[in-house]
């Protein structure tokens, strides 16, 4: 195994969606690389397990980003002696996914928009003043390959990821005269618990879904890409990383 990038020592991150899948893998990778992390997610038992494992370099906050007004308390929960210089928006939502748009539940649509886009936008908005004042900071979002290759049944999920993609592109222009970095990870199919959560814990349906693909990525693949991108030298911005399985 390669040594963790030394330059992530001393970094302080907020990671959303940290209790499963991609967010959990990113949290572990950042901690292994020497960062301290505020990890947030909905699964309290998973957060408790993380805290017991990682100690004082990890601060956990239970939060449902689909809930109104969830972002301000999350930002307020950052320990007073921490200075956040890295935000990773890894939370994702696609309950009831793989349905034609007209058959989608409007409540699911509202939750997808809140988790996949609005919460990320509000977190970025809340942290930007501090990043600008210090003249440094990395913002990482986990997008989706559906912004490149549309998929049947994922029209609204894809729309939320297109919104996130557009936000990141605009932020690079708004702050092009600064040293802030805006990094979008764009993965294809990732095998994680996301599919079963999409269908309310139906593991058989999730297995059937993955069986349609000859290959897939793992959460650890995305985590490695994130740590690589944020460990690039000062002055180097990795705008986007598109990740696909070799077999596809």
N, C-alpha and C positions, 0 to 999 in steps of 0.2 A: 504494500500500500504506500502511496506517495504521502510525504509529510503534508500537513495542512499548511496553507499559505500563511507565512508568518505575518504578512502585512494586515491580516484581519484581526490580529491581537489589538485590543483596545477599541474595536468598533462596537457600536451599540445599535441594535436592530429592534424594530417591531416586526413581527411576522404574524399575519392573519391566517386563519385556516390551519393553525399549527397542531391540531389534535389528530390529524389523519393525512394519509396520502402525501401529496407534494409538499404541503406546508409542514408536516411533521418531519419529512426528510430534510427540508431546508433548515428547519430549526436545529436538527442534529448536526448538520454539516457546518452551520455557522458556529455553533458551540465548539465543535471539534477544531475549528480553525482559530479559536481564541476569542471570539466575540462574546459579548453579553447580550441576552435576548429577552425582550418582553414578548411572550407567546400568548396568543389569544385564540380561542375557539369555543365551541359550544359544549364539548364533552368534558365535564368536570373531572371525571375519573381519570381520563387521559392526562389532563393537566396536572392532577395530583401526582401521577406517576412520573411525569417529566420533572416536576419540582423535586421529588425525592431523589431522582437520579442525578440531577445536574447542580443542585445547590445554589449558591448565592449569585452565580453568573446568569441564572434564569429567574425571571419574574413572570408569573402566570396570572392571567385575567380571563375569567369566563365571560364570554360575550357572544350574543347572537346578532350578527351584523344585518340580519333581515329586520330587526326591530327598529322602530323609529328612535332617533336620538341616542344611538348606541356608540357613536364615534367619540363624542366629547368626553364621556366617562372613561373611555379607553385611553385617550391621550392624557387625561388627568391622573391615570393610574401609574404613569411612568415614574419610577423612583426619583425623588428630588435630586439625588446626586448623579443621576444618569443624564447624558446628553445624546439624544438619538441622532445618528448620522446615516442611518440606513432604514428604509421602509421596504418590506417585501409583502405585496398584496397577493397572497396565495389562496385566499378563501374563494370557493366556487360553489355554485348552486345550479342544479338542473332537475329539481323534483318534477316528476311527471314527464320527463323528456322523451324524445323520439315520438312525437305526435305531430300531425299536421297542425298548422297554426290555429285554424278555426276550432280545433278540438281541445286547445290548451285551456287549462284552468287559470282564470285571471288572477287568482290569489298566488298561484305558482309564478305567474309572470311578474307580479309585483315583487316577490321575494328574490327572483333571479336578478331583476334590475337593481334591487337594493344591495345584494351581496356582491354581484359580479362587477358592478360599475359605481353606483352611488357611494357606497361606503369607501371604496378606493379613492374616489374623487375628493370626498370630504377629509379623509386622512391626509392626502397629499396637501390639500388646502390648509389644514391645521398645522402641518409640519413645515411648510414652505418658508414662513417668516424666519424661523430659527435657522434653517438651512442657508437662506440668503444672508442672514446676519453674520453667520460664520464663514460664508463663502464656499461651503463644501457640503456634499450630501448626495447619496445615491437613492433613487427610487426605482424599484423593480416591480413589474407587474407580470402575472402569469396570464397570458392570452390564450389563444386557441387556433389550431390550424383551420377551423371553420371560417376564420377571417380570410383565408386564402382559397379554400376549397369548401364551398357550401355543401351542407349535408341535409338530406331530407329528414324532416321531423325535428330539426334543430334551428328553426328559423328565428325564434325569439332569443334562445340562448346565443345564437350567432350574432344577433343584433346587439346584445349586451357586450359581447367581446369586440365587435366592431367599434362600439362607443369607446371602450377602453383603449383600443388601438388608436383611434382618432385623438383622444385626450393626450396620449403619450407623444404622438407626433406634434401636436400643437405646443405641448410643454417644451419640447426641444427648441422650437422656434421662439417662444416667449422668453426663454432664459438662455438663449444661445450665447449671450455675452458674459455668462457666468461659468463657474466651474462645476455646477450641478450636473449630475448624470441621470438620464432617464432611459432605463433598460427594459425592453419587453421580451419575455420568453414566449415563444410561439410553438408549443408542442403539438404533435399529432397524438394518436391514441396512447394513453398512459394507463397501464393496468394497476388499479388501486381500488379502494372502496367506493370511489365516486359512482361507479355504475350501479352498485347495489343500493346506494342512497338515492340515486335517481329514481329507483322503483321501490322506495319504501322498504329497503332491506331484503328484496327478493333476490337471493343469491343465485338461484337457478336461472332467472332471467339475465342476470349479469354474466354468468358463465356462457350463456347462449350468445350474448352480445359480443364477448371477446372472441368466441369461436369463429366469428365472421372475419377476423383479421389474421393474416399469416404471421404477423409479428407486432410487437408493441414496445413502448418504452416503459421503464420503471421509474417510480418517484425519485430514486437515487440519481438517475440520469439528469433529471431537471435540477436537482440540488447541486450536482457537480458543475453544471453550466452556470448557475447563479453565483457560486463561490468564485468560479473563474472570472466571470464578468466583473464582479465588484472588486476583485484583486488586481485588475489591470492598473498600470501606472497612472499617476496623476496626469490629467490632460488627455487620456484615452477614454472615449465613450463607445461602448458596444450598444448601438441603437437597438438592434434586434438579433435574436438567435432563433432560427427555425430548426426544430428538432423532429426528425422522423425516424422510425425504426428502419434498419437496413433492409429487412424483408417486409415488403408492402405490396 
